[in-house]
Amino acid sequence: MTPKHLHEMNDLRDMGRFPLVIYAGATGNVLVTIVATWFLHGWNNELWLLWPWAVGLLALNLAPVVILRFLDRQLLKTPPIEHMNFFRDQHRFATWVYAVASGNLFFWIVTAWVFFSMWREPEALAGLLAVALGVTTFPAWVRLFRH
Protein backbone atom coordinates (compact mmCIF):
# COMPACT_ATOMS: atom_id res chain seq x y z
CA MET A 1 0.00 0.00 0.00
CA THR A 2 1.55 3.30 -1.04
CA PRO A 3 1.77 6.03 1.58
CA LYS A 4 -0.99 8.60 1.42
CA HIS A 5 -1.14 11.84 3.38
CA LEU A 6 -4.19 13.10 5.24
CA HIS A 7 -5.00 15.83 2.75
CA GLU A 8 -4.74 13.30 -0.10
CA MET A 9 -7.55 11.07 1.19
CA ASN A 10 -9.88 10.40 -1.74
CA ASP A 11 -11.41 7.02 -0.97
CA LEU A 12 -13.59 5.77 1.87
CA ARG A 13 -11.13 2.90 2.32
CA ASP A 14 -8.50 5.45 3.35
CA MET A 15 -10.33 5.73 6.66
CA GLY A 16 -9.25 2.15 7.33
CA ARG A 17 -5.67 3.38 7.57
CA PHE A 18 -6.21 5.53 10.66
CA PRO A 19 -4.25 4.69 13.82
CA LEU A 20 -6.36 2.79 16.35
CA VAL A 21 -6.47 5.80 18.68
CA ILE A 22 -8.47 7.68 16.03
CA TYR A 23 -11.14 4.96 16.09
CA ALA A 24 -11.15 5.16 19.87
CA GLY A 25 -11.72 8.91 19.77
CA ALA A 26 -14.51 8.65 17.20
CA THR A 27 -16.15 5.83 19.15
CA GLY A 28 -15.92 7.81 22.38
CA ASN A 29 -17.54 10.77 20.69
CA VAL A 30 -20.44 8.63 19.46
CA LEU A 31 -20.93 6.99 22.88
CA VAL A 32 -20.91 10.33 24.73
CA THR A 33 -23.35 11.71 22.19
CA ILE A 34 -25.72 8.78 22.71
CA VAL A 35 -25.60 9.22 26.50
CA ALA A 36 -26.21 12.97 26.19
CA THR A 37 -29.13 12.29 23.84
CA TRP A 38 -30.57 9.83 26.36
CA PHE A 39 -30.46 12.50 29.08
CA LEU A 40 -31.93 15.19 26.84
CA HIS A 41 -34.65 12.85 25.64
CA GLY A 42 -35.50 12.04 29.26
CA TRP A 43 -35.73 15.74 30.08
CA ASN A 44 -37.82 16.68 27.04
CA ASN A 45 -38.74 14.12 24.39
CA GLU A 46 -40.61 16.39 22.00
CA LEU A 47 -39.67 15.69 18.42
CA TRP A 48 -39.07 19.35 17.51
CA LEU A 49 -36.05 19.31 19.85
CA LEU A 50 -34.25 16.68 17.76
CA TRP A 51 -33.41 19.11 14.94
CA PRO A 52 -31.65 21.82 17.03
CA TRP A 53 -30.01 19.12 19.15
CA ALA A 54 -28.53 17.29 16.15
CA VAL A 55 -27.47 20.46 14.33
CA GLY A 56 -26.00 21.93 17.52
CA LEU A 57 -23.95 18.80 18.25
CA LEU A 58 -22.65 18.68 14.69
CA ALA A 59 -21.71 22.37 14.89
CA LEU A 60 -19.99 21.76 18.22
CA ASN A 61 -17.99 18.91 16.69
CA LEU A 62 -17.00 20.90 13.62
CA ALA A 63 -16.18 24.19 15.39
CA PRO A 64 -12.63 23.16 16.41
CA VAL A 65 -11.95 22.00 12.84
CA VAL A 66 -13.09 25.31 11.37
CA ILE A 67 -11.09 27.33 13.90
CA LEU A 68 -7.93 25.25 13.53
CA ARG A 69 -8.12 25.30 9.73
CA PHE A 70 -8.40 29.07 9.84
CA LEU A 71 -5.33 29.33 12.09
CA ASP A 72 -3.17 26.63 10.46
CA ARG A 73 -0.96 27.99 7.69
CA GLN A 74 0.43 24.55 6.84
CA LEU A 75 -2.75 22.59 6.10
CA LEU A 76 -1.18 20.73 3.21
CA LYS A 77 1.87 19.63 5.24
CA THR A 78 0.20 16.52 6.56
CA PRO A 79 1.70 13.25 7.75
CA PRO A 80 0.89 9.88 6.22
CA ILE A 81 -2.54 8.71 7.37
CA GLU A 82 -1.03 5.90 9.47
CA HIS A 83 1.14 8.38 11.40
CA MET A 84 -1.39 11.07 12.18
CA ASN A 85 -1.78 12.47 15.67
CA PHE A 86 -5.34 13.12 16.82
CA PHE A 87 -4.62 16.39 18.59
CA ARG A 88 -2.17 17.79 16.05
CA ASP A 89 -3.91 16.66 12.86
CA GLN A 90 -7.66 16.41 13.55
CA HIS A 91 -8.36 19.41 11.31
CA ARG A 92 -6.18 18.33 8.39
CA PHE A 93 -8.30 15.61 6.81
CA ALA A 94 -9.65 15.99 3.31
CA THR A 95 -12.90 17.94 3.60
CA TRP A 96 -15.17 15.06 2.61
CA VAL A 97 -14.02 13.10 5.68
CA TYR A 98 -15.80 15.62 7.93
CA ALA A 99 -19.00 15.15 5.93
CA VAL A 100 -18.80 11.38 6.43
CA ALA A 101 -18.03 11.77 10.15
CA SER A 102 -20.88 14.28 10.57
CA GLY A 103 -23.26 11.95 8.74
CA ASN A 104 -22.23 9.12 11.03
CA LEU A 105 -22.78 11.21 14.15
CA PHE A 106 -26.14 12.43 12.81
CA PHE A 107 -27.15 8.81 12.22
CA TRP A 108 -26.40 7.92 15.85
CA ILE A 109 -28.23 10.99 17.20
CA VAL A 110 -31.39 10.21 15.23
CA THR A 111 -31.14 6.49 15.94
CA ALA A 112 -30.78 7.16 19.66
CA TRP A 113 -33.72 9.57 19.66
CA VAL A 114 -36.00 7.09 17.90
CA PHE A 115 -34.79 4.19 20.06
CA PHE A 116 -35.32 6.13 23.28
CA SER A 117 -38.79 7.14 22.12
CA MET A 118 -39.70 3.46 22.29
CA TRP A 119 -37.54 2.32 25.22
CA ARG A 120 -36.41 4.67 28.00
CA GLU A 121 -34.93 2.19 30.46
CA PRO A 122 -31.24 2.30 31.37
CA GLU A 123 -30.97 -1.19 29.85
CA ALA A 124 -32.01 0.29 26.50
CA LEU A 125 -29.22 2.85 26.81
CA ALA A 126 -26.72 0.09 27.65
CA GLY A 127 -27.90 -1.99 24.69
CA LEU A 128 -27.62 0.88 22.23
CA LEU A 129 -24.17 1.77 23.58
CA ALA A 130 -23.06 -1.84 23.06
CA VAL A 131 -24.33 -1.83 19.47
CA ALA A 132 -22.70 1.55 18.77
CA LEU A 133 -19.42 0.33 20.26
CA GLY A 134 -19.42 -2.72 18.02
CA VAL A 135 -20.39 -0.83 14.88
CA THR A 136 -18.08 2.15 15.29
CA THR A 137 -15.04 0.03 16.13
CA PHE A 138 -15.71 -2.41 13.28
CA PRO A 139 -13.01 -0.96 10.96
CA ALA A 140 -10.42 -1.40 13.70
CA TRP A 141 -11.49 -5.00 14.35
CA VAL A 142 -11.33 -5.81 10.65
CA ARG A 143 -7.79 -4.48 10.46
CA LEU A 144 -6.69 -6.36 13.57
CA PHE A 145 -8.11 -9.67 12.36
CA ARG A 146 -6.87 -9.21 8.79
CA HIS A 147 -3.23 -9.39 9.94
C-alpha positions in Angstrom: 0.0 0.0 0.0 1.5 3.3 -1.0 1.8 6.0 1.6 -1.0 8.6 1.4 -1.1 11.8 3.4 -4.2 13.1 5.2 -5.0 15.8 2.8 -4.7 13.3 -0.1 -7.5 11.1 1.2 -9.9 10.4 -1.7 -11.4 7.0 -1.0 -13.6 5.8 1.9 -11.1 2.9 2.3 -8.5 5.5 3.3 -10.3 5.7 6.7 -9.3 2.1 7.3 -5.7 3.4 7.6 -6.2 5.5 10.7 -4.3 4.7 13.8 -6.4 2.8 16.4 -6.5 5.8 18.7 -8.5 7.7 16.0 -11.1 5.0 16.1 -11.2 5.2 19.9 -11.7 8.9 19.8 -14.5 8.6 17.2 -16.2 5.8 19.2 -15.9 7.8 22.4 -17.5 10.8 20.7 -20.4 8.6 19.5 -20.9 7.0 22.9 -20.9 10.3 24.7 -23.4 11.7 22.2 -25.7 8.8 22.7 -25.6 9.2 26.5 -26.2 13.0 26.2 -29.1 12.3 23.8 -30.6 9.8 26.4 -30.5 12.5 29.1 -31.9 15.2 26.8 -34.7 12.8 25.6 -35.5 12.0 29.3 -35.7 15.7 30.1 -37.8 16.7 27.0 -38.7 14.1 24.4 -40.6 16.4 22.0 -39.7 15.7 18.4 -39.1 19.4 17.5 -36.1 19.3 19.8 -34.2 16.7 17.8 -33.4 19.1 14.9 -31.6 21.8 17.0 -30.0 19.1 19.2 -28.5 17.3 16.2 -27.5 20.5 14.3 -26.0 21.9 17.5 -23.9 18.8 18.2 -22.6 18.7 14.7 -21.7 22.4 14.9 -20.0 21.8 18.2 -18.0 18.9 16.7 -17.0 20.9 13.6 -16.2 24.2 15.4 -12.6 23.2 16.4 -12.0 22.0 12.8 -13.1 25.3 11.4 -11.1 27.3 13.9 -7.9 25.2 13.5 -8.1 25.3 9.7 -8.4 29.1 9.8 -5.3 29.3 12.1 -3.2 26.6 10.5 -1.0 28.0 7.7 0.4 24.6 6.8 -2.7 22.6 6.1 -1.2 20.7 3.2 1.9 19.6 5.2 0.2 16.5 6.6 1.7 13.3 7.7 0.9 9.9 6.2 -2.5 8.7 7.4 -1.0 5.9 9.5 1.1 8.4 11.4 -1.4 11.1 12.2 -1.8 12.5 15.7 -5.3 13.1 16.8 -4.6 16.4 18.6 -2.2 17.8 16.0 -3.9 16.7 12.9 -7.7 16.4 13.5 -8.4 19.4 11.3 -6.2 18.3 8.4 -8.3 15.6 6.8 -9.6 16.0 3.3 -12.9 17.9 3.6 -15.2 15.1 2.6 -14.0 13.1 5.7 -15.8 15.6 7.9 -19.0 15.2 5.9 -18.8 11.4 6.4 -18.0 11.8 10.1 -20.9 14.3 10.6 -23.3 12.0 8.7 -22.2 9.1 11.0 -22.8 11.2 14.1 -26.1 12.4 12.8 -27.1 8.8 12.2 -26.4 7.9 15.8 -28.2 11.0 17.2 -31.4 10.2 15.2 -31.1 6.5 15.9 -30.8 7.2 19.7 -33.7 9.6 19.7 -36.0 7.1 17.9 -34.8 4.2 20.1 -35.3 6.1 23.3 -38.8 7.1 22.1 -39.7 3.5 22.3 -37.5 2.3 25.2 -36.4 4.7 28.0 -34.9 2.2 30.5 -31.2 2.3 31.4 -31.0 -1.2 29.9 -32.0 0.3 26.5 -29.2 2.8 26.8 -26.7 0.1 27.6 -27.9 -2.0 24.7 -27.6 0.9 22.2 -24.2 1.8 23.6 -23.1 -1.8 23.1 -24.3 -1.8 19.5 -22.7 1.5 18.8 -19.4 0.3 20.3 -19.4 -2.7 18.0 -20.4 -0.8 14.9 -18.1 2.2 15.3 -15.0 0.0 16.1 -15.7 -2.4 13.3 -13.0 -1.0 11.0 -10.4 -1.4 13.7 -11.5 -5.0 14.3 -11.3 -5.8 10.6 -7.8 -4.5 10.5 -6.7 -6.4 13.6 -8.1 -9.7 12.4 -6.9 -9.2 8.8 -3.2 -9.4 9.9 
